[in-house]
Amino acid sequence: MSTTTWIAAGEYEDIRYEKSAGSAGSCSGIAKITIDRPEVRNAFRPRTIVEISQALEDAREDTQIGVIVLTGEGPDAFCSGGDQRVRGDSGYLDDEQIKSPSTHMTDLHVQIRRLPKPVVAMVAGYAIGGGHVLHLVCDLTIAADNARFGQVGPKVGSFDGGFGAGLLANLVGPKKAKEIWFLCRQYSAEEALRMGMVNTVVPLERLEEETVQWCNEMLALSPFALRLMKASFNAAEDGLSGIQQLAHDTNLLFYGSEEAQEGRDAYKQKRKPDFSRFPKRA
């Protein structure tokens, strides 16, 4: 069992958003977002996606946060996909978001991939349908030994031809990815590990402890190096937009150099910049 103390970081209806407590009440670097709808195996509706997005944005802007954990409430499900009870003809609806029938899930996938901090899926129980794709777009997946993975899209008249197909094919190979989508079978945590869909499998009672350990190992590393590596992994898959993200992150690093500061300072001081003292590296 993890001994991490979590402090509430916001008020939400469909999720819990918490940060790990450090010394003197400060944050020790981990944010945790928990889908809190166990009555429907943590299925999402539009409100759920919007709240996850809001929490991710807060974690992005908090300079004390270095790693984000995404999980589901209870031992039975990480996320079982979209809540079919609120699915309409043009997407998922709920009472307060009739004007926004989309679940905004595509935007959430992109947000997770663009977020400059590692996002770790902590999976117990079912990661099915849209919940399966949600763990795929996270950077790492720590699975409990009771985890179950799979797709149900073709069973319920749905599919994910974006990251749900492309990322899965990259991880397990095209033939296996087609099997997962075309047959809608479920796979155990050990099967998912052998396929390369998850990073490790641990007993359910050690799931949070193991996840926190992985997070702490990352927190001991250079945050900017991790940021650049994450952008580098996604650049090829995301095409020009991925390259733009990597270029932006590299430019942000360059801003901290004396060479870049010489250009800025010369402009502010209304003088010609002197770049001659900087090496022309091979």
Secondary structure, 3 states (H helix, E strand, C coil): CCCCCEEECCCCCCEEEEEEECHHHCEEEEEEEEECCHHHCCCECHHHHHHHHHHHHHHHHCCCCCEEEEEECCCCEEECCECHHHEECCEECCCCCCCCCCCCHHHHHHHHHHCCCCEEEEECCEEECHHHHHHHHCCEEEEECCCEEECCHHHCCCCCCCHHHHHHHHHHCHHHHHHHHHHCCEEEHHHHHHHCCCCEEECHHHHHHHHHHHHHHHHCCCHHHHHHHHHHHHHHHHHHHHHHHHHHHHHHHHHCCHHHHHHHHHHHCCCCCCCCCCCCCC
